[in-house]
Amino acid sequence: MKELIRKLVEAWGPSGYEHHVREIIRAEVTGLADEITVDPLGSLICRVGQGGKKVMVAAHMDEIGVMVTFAEKSGYLRFAPIGGLLHSTLLGSRVRFEDGTIGVIGVHDVWGESRTHVPDLDSFYIDVSDGNGSGSIRPGNPAVFWRNMEERGTRLIAKSMDDRVCCAIAIETMRRLNKQTPHEVYFVFTVQEEVGLRGARPAAYSVNPDIGIALDVTSTGDEIKNSKMAVKLGGGAAIKLHDVGLVVPPAVRDWMIERAQADGIPHQLELLDLGSTDAAGIQTARAGVPSGCISVPCRFVHTTSETVDLNDVLAGVDLLTGLLSHPIPL
């Protein structure tokens, strides 16, 4: 499981450019699904089983990044965000372009006002100089933030845990099911979640599910002076109750909680006051889809050091496998 997570989080795939990640996942799930298709926006849709409740399980393949917008005469590159950037984390960060070029983000007046105040985005730039006066990067080229995965005990630290760790949960669940489920399950690896849930909505329209389950990371309340939130690393799979884009129907909430209790799966309840998931897009497809979310607690979201606990990841696999292996009382 850890090596699968490593392979996914170290892949390159900003929103709208998920093709490398999609091919990695396709190679992993070939033989685990009854049918595999790619929709017009690029989401990978894997059907397992036929008949019974139609369930859509969504995990997004994309990650935050940057897009080069302008090249200064000096060679430094200006950029725009792809997804939600944290300006306080940008200085000194490395970015990687699709051709392998590594850039470093700098900022104006680094030892002046920028030293104690977080600048606006137009104060930052990317250095891709190679010492030879040449280079391949032009306006329109996207990049991701770059860092390899590291381990610290049961803690895994990497960029793009949001949401590749949940892609790994979906893949591992497919392995455990081994095509055996009383339902018709669509594992959908979606595109462009970080820029507005753009892949989940059309995928849900196409699948037309009876129930939706998103898989995503969530914030924690176990950091110093963090927001009051009853979610912590190592506390188990987080069952979402509410976020800014989704009020989980009580029947879906109770179904997940009762399954976790019946199977003895460590779990905690999530109420998130900032952000949402693909479930918010799925729920409004066609005439409406009752939707919930299984979340992985994650520290330092939207940085190159997103941190999860492997035990929470495995609890997420156990819970999703249990939900899809039994009749759904909805």
Secondary structure, 3 states (H helix, E strand, C coil): CHHHHHHHHCCCCECCCCHHHHHHHHHHHCCCCCEEEECCCCCEEEEECCCCCEEEEEEECCECEEEEEEECCCCCEEEEEECCCCHHHCCCCEEEECCCCEEEEEECCCCCHHHCCCCCHHHEEEECCCCCCCCCCCCCCEEEECCCCEEECCEEEECCHHHHHHHHHHHHHHHHHCCCCCCEEEEEEECCCCCCCCCHHHHHHHHCCCEEEEEEEECCCCCCCCCCCCCCCCCCEEEEEEECCEECCHHHHHHHHHHHHHHCCCEEEEECCCCCCHHHHHCCCCCCCCEEEEEEECECCCCCCEEEEHHHHHHHHHHHHHHHHCCCCC
